[in-house]
């Protein structure tokens, strides 16, 4: 039975969950900015303990939100995941954040007409990351960082939009488009990560590079937490 430890740290969610054969066994999430360096390692330990695991070596893989999103959060989450996967045991799975949101919608029980799913992840200074996928989760566009004022130019009448943008209808004039609110969550990373595990889609942790989608401009010193299991 495949067990996946999933980590989401690309935004204001600091979350970890355990997935076993596609089902959530245990999860813990804290919604608060700038706490990943203080809390994420401890949450990993609690999720392992809460799911009855004493060692990371029993995992089939560690799946981590690969971005785009918060530079600080992504760096901390991926640093912990890479440390857990030292020596390539367990396997390291880099899960594209926007794709995990699209996958969550496509596997939901929401039934509506659409051709493509446009996923949107709100960023800072009235900007957002977007990407488009078809019904089979195939990429239909590159990841972009756009001004929210330009959002309408990226949407067609055949698109369904999902993501974490607050007050979407105030930021888009395309009221005919359906918008589904989906927040960041470790369970989204875990469920897509489980699918990637079954397909054998792994990444060498030593070669992994996060999906930043914009140039990195540091605003504060980042302390990467150490984790001992």
N, C-alpha and C positions, 0 to 999 in steps of 0.2 A: 504494500500500500504506500503510495507516494505521499510524502509530507512536504509541504512547502511553507517556509517561514517568509512572510511578506512584510515589506517595510515601505511606508509612505511618509515622506518628509519634504516633498517638493513645494509645500505651501504652508498654510497655517495649521494643518493637521499633522500631529506627531503621533503616528499610529503603527501598530504591528498586529498581525494576525497569523494564526496557524490554519493552513488549509490541508485537509486530508481527503484524497480522492475527490477533489473538487468542492468539498463541503467545509464550511467554517467551523473549526473546533473551538477556538478561543481567540478573542481579540480585545485590544485595549487601545483607545484613542483619546488624545487630549487636543482640544481645539484652542490653540493659543500661539501667537507668533513668538519667534526668537527664544524658544525653549528647547530646541532639538539637542543642543550640545549638553544641556543639563539633564534631560529626561529620557532620550531615546534609548540609550544603552540599558537603563533600568527597566524600561518597558519591554525590551527584548527579553530580558531575564524573567520578568513576571509572566510573559506569554509562554515561554518555554516551560516554566514551572506549572502554570495553570493548565497546560495541555498535557502534563504528565511526562515531559521530556527532561532528562537530566544532562543531556549532551547534544551539541549541535550535529555531531557525526551521524545521528539517526535521521537527519533530514535528507530528503532527496535533493533539495535545492534551497537557496535563498533568493527570493525575487525582490528586487528593489526598484522603486520609481526612478527612472533614468532621466526624467525631465521631458519638456522644459518646466521651468518654475523658479522658485527661490534659489539663488546661487548658494547661499549658506546652507539651507535645508538639504539640497541635493548633495552637496559635498559631505555633509555629516552623515546622511543616510548611506551614501555609497561607500564612504570610508569604513563604516561599521560592517556593511555587507561584505566588503572585500576582505576585512579582517576575519570574519566568520568563515569565509570560503578559502582561507589560506591553504595552499597546496591543492586547490581545485576540488576539495572535498569539504562540504557538499558542493554541488554545481552552483554556478553564479548565473542568474537570469536578469538581464537588464530589460525592464518593462517600460516602453514608451508611455508617458503619463497620459497624453491625450488619447492614445489608442485604447488605454484601459477604460477611459470614460465611455468611448464609443462601444467597446465590448460590453460594458455594463448595460447600456441601453439595449443593444441588440439581443441580449440574453434576458431582458425583462419581459414582463407580461403586458407591456403597453402595445396596443395594436393601432397603427395609424399608417396612412399612405405617405411614402417618401421614396426618393431615389438614392439620396446620399445623406450621411450624417455629418454635420459640421460640428466638431467639438471645439469648445472655447474655454480657456482657462484665464480668468481675470488676473492681471498683473498690477503693477504700480503705475501711478501717473496717467490714469485713464487709458491704459494699454491692455492688450490681451494676446495670448498665444492662441492660434487657431490651426486646425488641420481638418481635412475632409476625407471620409472613408465611405466605401459603398456597403451594400448589405452583407457582403462576405468579408468585411473588415480589411479590404484591400485599400491601400493608400491612393487617394485621388488628387492629392495636392501635397506640396511640401509644408512643413511647419513654418508658420510666419508669426512675427510679432507686429501687431498693427495698432493704430490708434482706434479706440472704440468709436470715434466719430466717423471712421471709414468702414465700419462693420457692414453696413448695408451693401456696399460694393462687392463684398465677398460672398453674399448669400443669393442663391437662386430660388425660384418659387418651388423647386422640387426638393429643397433641402429641409431636413429636420435639424434643429439646433439643440445641443445639450451641453451642459457644463455648469460652472459655478458663478456666472455673472448675476449680480443682484439687480433687480428691477430692470430686467431685460427689455421690456416694452418701452421703457423710457429712453433706451439707448439705441433702439432700432425702430424705423418707420414701417418695417415690413410685418404688419400685424397678421398677415395671412400665414406666416411661417409658424410652425409649432415649436415651442421651446420647452424642454424638459430640464428641470433643475436637478443636477447631479453633483454632489460635493465630492471633493477628494476623499479617498478612503483606502486603507490598507487592503480591504477585502476586494476592491477592484483590481489592485496590483496582484493579489494572490490568485484570483480567478483567471486572469489572463496569463499570469505566470504558470499556472497549472496546465493551461493549454499549450504554452510554449514548451513546458517540460515534456509533455507527451509527444511533441513534435521534435524533440531533441534540439531545441534552439537555445544554445548556451553561449556564454561569452567568457573569454579568458579574463579573470578579474584584473590581472596585471596589465592588460591592454585596454580595458574599458575606459571610455571617455563619456562623461555625461552629455546629454542633449541640452545645451544652454540656449541656442537659437539667437543669441546676441552676445556682444562683447562683455566680458566680466569687468566690472568696476567695483573694487572692494570698498565697503563703507565702514567696516569694523573688523577688528582682529577676530579670527575664528579659532576656537579651541576644539579640536577633534577629540571626543571622549574615548577613553580606553574601555574595552569590554573584556571581562574575564569570565569564562564559563567553566 
